[in-house]
Amino acid sequence: MTAITAQTDSVQAGQRASRSELVAFGLMVVVLIIAPLYVYPGFLMKALCFAMFACAFNLLIGYVGLLSFGHALYFGWAAYLAAHVAKVGTLQIPIPFVHVWLTIPLPAASPELALLVGTLTAALLGLIVGLLAIRRQGIYFAMITLALAQMMFLVAVQAKFTGGEDGIQGVPRGKLLGLIDLNNAITMYAFVVVIFLAVFLLIYRIINSPFGEVLKAIRENEPRAISLGYKTDRYKLAAFVLSAALAGLAGSTKALVLQIASLTDVNWPMSGEVVLMVLVGGLGTVFGPAVGAVIIIAMQNYLAQVGEWVTVIQGVIFVTCVLLFRRGVVGEIARLLRVRL
């Protein structure tokens, strides 16, 4: 009788959690629909791009427990490749050991193809880095990801197609499927909203799937997951590649939205910013990373006049969140309302 009661309570708790998440998702969609009436669409699109980046990073740190200090690698290089194929088209691929570049002449790509190229680039880089780093844990894993990201930053500085310190500017948005002109701000905003919602729902599906449950088990107690027969390295590598690919999609979208890809996207402070976004919003929550990204981007946008003091203000907020709001903004709201967000 007790077991039946416990099972019933568990089912009811799950239903309440799903209901709260559904309500929160509905509110988020309503806000995204009406936001352009009150806020500049350019700011909203930038915030959504970084919200995707933060959600992708949260998939790795919040549900697997892996702290990567090099996620700017996937965000930035995806932005570079997407911007390059959208503007120029021609690809130059280095041939190992002979110091020769293979040139593949191609026409400028459509926006959907540019996003695909950027996402695949990030997934490939994630696979390479993951194979090298995934067998390490804790600070060793974090330092390997940071070191490899900085190596690729130096490549970005020296590679000709990246434009060095000038970056790739004037990236054309083009026409989606050859029909929809993305140069219109509202049309582009709608496109970015669709991409963001698709990424958000995909991540939600992942973390609530059997695969996601294994990831949570690895986060909580990896030795026990191994004892149950799970190949934890494979699961961690899959999550790492997924996180990198989605971060790449965010970077590619950002390149089209802002029409530029620069060294800022691939440098180590970008990796630090995404960590800050996740912690401010709520580590391991569904909606937290998106909220944290909006908060950080809003600070950068509206406090731009204070110059470098923005970094100091961000540091103060970070310390405050760590000391007083350990669950982040959304985590604390969820605790007060006793719901899951």
URNOR-V620921 format. One record per helix or strand of 3 or more residues. SS is the DSSP state (H for helix, E for strand). FROM is the first residue (numbers start at 0). TO is the last residue. Records with the same first field share a line. If there is no record, write none. Layout:
SS->FROM-TO ; FROM-TO
This chain:
H->1-36 ; 40-60 ; 71-86 ; 110-132 ; 137-157 ; 163-165 ; 184-206 ; 209-226 ; 231-257 ; 262-265 ; 267-280 ; 287-301 ; 303-305 ; 308-323 ; 327-336
E->90-94 ; 99-103
